[in-house]
Amino acid sequence: MSYRFILFTVLFLAGSIILAAQQSKKDTFDIVNSGIQFPHHCQKWGFRVSAGLSMVKPPKDLLENAIQAPLVNIHANFGLPWKFSLEGDLTTIVVSNQLAIGPRLSFTPGNFGIKLGWDVAYVYGQLKQAGFNNSSQGWLQYPNLSVGYKLKKMAFTLKGEMVMISKGSTKSGDNEVTHSKNFIDGFTAALYLEQRIHKNKVFVIGCKDSYVKYYWPTWMLFSTFNRYYHIPELYFSWVL
Amino acid sequence: MKILFYILTAIVLLLSGCNKDTVVPVPLEGANSIMKETHPLPPASKLLMEGVYQVTSGSSEFGETVIVKWNRTSLMIANNNGKHFIMQAGHLDSVVFVQGYWRDGYSDATGLCSMYISKAEGGTTLVSGNGTQKIIIRGAYGFGSGLPDNNLVLEYLRPFSSKVKNSNFYILAHRAGGRTSDRLPVSENSIEMINFTEKLGSTGIEVDVRLSSDRVAFLYHDPDINIRLTQKGPLAGAISEYSWAELSAFVRLIHGEKIPTLESALNFVVDSTQLRFVYLDMKADNDAMAVVIPIQKRILQRAHDLGRDLIVVVGIPSTAVLNDLMSYPDYQNIPSLCELTTDDVRSANSLVWSPRWTLGTQNDLVQQMHEEGRLAITWTIDSPSWIENYINEGLFDGLLTNFPYVEAYYHYIRE
């Protein structure tokens, strides 16, 4: 299934959802109580999870002809006292994985939502197929800011984050091939659309652009380039 | 609501097309360049100019030391982290003018460079071909297509060591000079790249060999026709399913060149370059040896007849290719490069053992290969620190790299 086919399928689905939403009858549903990306304070000790996929288009400089696969993502939101919450994110492409966790502080003036956060992530990857014996690991930090606007059954969220590599290394066998630490790798910007699909279930689609030098799922390819790349990502998930 | 949907759609589509394949702009000399008025330097002057130089102004950009080395067509100045200059030089009376451009191979940085050697700072010595003046190259460099306005001064430190001058080390360029992703002004695996590669410091090349459906051997890396390597055209899919006539007529490489046949590429190496080593990386798996070996033999005979010191080896990257070679009559007399074990090297009587670099320097095995009269060359090593490590700690006869100027720096600077 090609990247473009999935892209258009998702866009078609999103269009259908929006049109259906226009025709629906009034009810008591509020996207804040069922969504996950819109900046809001999750109910104290409350827990919400979404599962989804990210279709990523890595630059050809980094990935010449290797098979491309979607990233699988589990996102969780846990409510804390006051306006704080804790968010976690597990993203995997099997040979490379990232676990991120960090606090959030949210405000919801009117139909708007604002959320400040700082995630710390650990990345680990291993590739031992096709003659490779490569591994990678590292610590990253993602200070982030989200701003959202909600309608009754739909919410839009714009999220920006800085990507900081605290420590990263790649190895082939026992040889450390690359080693880097403490620098700003780049920035990301994402736009998420959350929409009620059925009863209280919410579907999320989003698009994200990572403007970075080093992209963690491709660390094991040992790129030596010192360049920034736009890495577009199409995200869709289901709030469980 | 529909408007919001359209906006989101537009953003997604916009992002999906963000990365354009860019080529690092190579600044050209200006219309008023003085180089047109200069006279070529004689060979003795070029030899006097070569050596290790200290960067006394401009070191923040180019480091403390650089090497200066002439090649077939130009003068290369290289530092330890990928910055290199491709320059022309000539003299007017006793002043030597040096002009060209610099590039950082690991990023997109580039710029013009204009320098000179005055009469009193080595010009007289260089132009006459003898003397004891200390050479100082003065001038400036710029960024992008801007005028060179940042000071750059290089002071001669020493000639290349006798160890370097007497060594037979091979600086091997991957895909004839570098990959598409290295953003060079010519396409990988093309005759134009073979013509360009010596400017980067290469003394040998690796090229990828495939067969067309009518069994013509040609240079191309990927199994399919794609926009990473070629301009958009009417053909798509597996490249080996097309005849040579179709490929020749309808496929153009990413910078517009035609795909070369193996024979035309090797003839160009013999007739028009000073390259000393060609590694034919066998990407074809359809009984290709029967096509490639006769071409290899013809080229080696031509090179011998012309007095060229040239090695052309067929690569053995897999057991399947090894079996293909060993089914060929007299296979033990065919110069080959084996990427497999040292036992496989002996079975095929390969001239070269070529392990993956990540397996380590393996000095004991390299020593064994040397004792058996074979060469050892490792692939494909791109990190400056590892290139330095392998040149200084390893016993290899050459390294395959996408950054030959980095390898050249660490080779020529050896004491």
Interface residues (C-beta under 8 A of the other chain):
Chain A: Y3 R4 L7 L11 A14 G15 I18 L19 A21 Q22 K57 P59 K60 D61 L62 E64 N65 G131 N133 N134 F156 S172 G173 N175 V177 T178 L191 L193 I205 C207 K208 D209 F222 T224 F225 N226 R227 Y229 H230 I231 P232 E233 L234
Chain B: M1 K2 L4 F5 L8 T9 I11 V12 L13 L15 S16 C18 N19 D21 D104 Y106 S107 D108 R179 T180 S181 D222 P223 N226 R228 R356 T358 L359 G360 D382 S383 W386 F403
